[in-house]
Amino acid sequence: MIRYLLRLRFTLLMAAAIVAVAVWQGTLTGVLPSAVQYQWGFGPHSLWEGRAWTVLTATFLTSSGRMVLAQLGMLAYTVAICEWKLGWRRTAWWFWVSNVAGLWLAALLLAWPLWRAGVAVAVHTVGTSDTGASAGGVGCYGAWLGTLREPWRRRLWWLSLAILVGKTLLWPSLICDGGHLFGFLIGSWLARGWRTAEG
């Protein structure tokens, strides 16, 4: 039993941290105060306010009890599967690179240019903060898709990409959806580079 738990050490650590912060902030049974979300969550405003590091703190924040459950479920089908298949060190590395870079890119390449262009959804987005670990989770999902056999690997990868692009275009939450899209591409690219190096 301990051997199996150790095989998922990163996933379990992330889950424990998310639940612990939810207990501390009272979001298991309540909602995250808007001031806390703004200050410790991540949004485009975080970059030009000199608080780019909130991309790390936002990872462990949840807005409500429902979001806590959603985050734990997300960890199960993205991070846990990646860790089980590919090991905790690679998974931890891919998670954090996908999470940090994915959200930064969403802010810099989606939200900021659209805000400059006066697009309504971007004008709303720049002053809000996102929370959660899903950008890194989707990066891990992109990574473990690469372990599937063809033709399922390619089919599921393109289907996943189409869903992420469609969601970003049709019902956009620029930081959340953009973070998912960039996280997925980054995780897929990192894992592909590793597979190529391994031969």
N, C-alpha and C positions, 0 to 999 in steps of 0.2 A: 504493500500500500504506500509506504513512504517513498519507494522508488518511483512510483507513478506520480506522486505529488511533486517530487523533485524534478521530474521531467517537465512539469508545468510551472516551475518556480516563478518565472517572470509574469505569467498570466495571473497567478494567485497573488503575487505581490501587488500588481496593479489593481486587482479587484479589491484587495484589502485596503489599499490606500484610498481608493474612490469611496468605499463604504465608510472608512474612518473620517474622511473629510465631510461626507454627507451627515454623519452623526454630529460632528463638531459644528457644522453650519446649520443643522436642524432641517436639512432638506429631505430626510427620510419621510417625514410627516408634514413638512411645510414647504415653503418656497424660498429660493435664494434671494436675499435682499438685493434690490436693484443697484444699490451703491457698491456692494461687494462684487456683484457681477461686472459692473463697469470697471472697477479698480483692478480686479484680479483675473477677469476673463480677458480674451484677446479679440481685438478688432483693428481695423486700419488706423484708427486714432491712436492705438497703442504705439505704433511705429513712430509717428511724428511727435508724440509726447515723450519719446525716449524710453518707452517701457516695452521694448521688443521681447524682453524676458517673460512677459505674461503669457506667451505661448506655452510656457512650461507649467505655470500655475493653473492656467485654464484647463489643462488636461485632467486635473483631478476634481474639478468643480462640476456639480450637477445642479440643475435648477429646481428639481422636484423629485419626489419619491418615484414617480413614473420614469423619470430620466435615469435614476439610479438603476432600475431594473433593465431599462433599455441598454445602458452602458455595459452592464454585466452580461447581458445576452450577446451584445456585439463582441465583447472580449472572447466569449465562448466560440463563436463561429468564425472569427478572424484570427485573433492573436493565439488562442489556444491550439487551433489546428496547425498554424504555422510553427508554433513552438514544438508541438508533438512530432511534426514531420522533419523539421530542419534544425532544432536545437534552440536553447534559450539565448545564447550569445548573438547568433544571427538575428533572431526574432527581435531582441531588445534593440539592436542596432538599427534594423530596418524600421521598427516602430518609431523610434525617436527621430530618425532622419526624415521619414515620411510625414510625421506629425508636425515637426518644426518647419521644414522646408515647404510642405504642402500649404500650411496656413500663411506663411510669409508670402509665398507666391500668389496665393489667392488675394491677399491684400494688395500686393504691388502690381500684379498683372491683370486683375479683374476689377476689384473694388475701386482702386485709386483712379485708373484711366476712365472708368465709367462715371465716377463722381466728377472728374474734371469736365466730362462731356455733358454733365447735367442730367444723367439718366436717373429717374426717380428712385428706383430700387437701390441704387448705389448711394444716393444722397441720404437715404434712410440708414443704410448699412454702416457708413463711416463712423457714425456716432454710437454704435452699439457694440457689445462684446459677446463673443461666442464662448461656450464652455463645452467640455467633453473631450474624450479621447478617440473620437471616431476617425479623424484623419489618419492617425497612425494605425488604427485598426484596419481601415480600408487598404492602407499600404501593405500590411501583413497579408491581407486577403489576396491582393495582387501578387504577392510573393509566392504564396502557396498554390495559387492556380498553376504556376509553372511546374509543379510536381505531377500534374495530371497527365494522363496519356493522351496522345492525339487520337481522334480529332477534337476530343472534349476540351483539351487545353485551349486551343485556338477559339473554338466556338464560345466557350464561357467567357473568355477574355474579351472578345469583341462584344458579346451581349452585355457584359458588365460595363464596358466603356460606353456603349450606346445608352444604357440606363443612366449612367452618371452624367453624361453630356446632356441628355434629354431633360433630366431633373434640373440641371443648372440653367438651361435655356428657358424652360417652360414655367417652373415654379421656383425662381431663384431665391436662395438665401446665400448671398455671394461668398461669405467667409465659410459657412458650413459646407455648402455644396461645392464651392470652388476648392476648399480644403480636401474634400473627398476625392474630387477629380485629380488634383495634382498629387495627392497622397497615393492614389492608386497607380498612377503612371510612375512615380518615383519608386514605390515598392517593387513594381514589376521590373523596372530597369535595374535596380540594385540586385534583385534575385537573378535576373538574366545574366548580369555580369559575373555573379558568383558561379552560376552553372557553367558559363563559358570558361572561366578560370579553372574549374574543377575538371573540365574536359568531358 
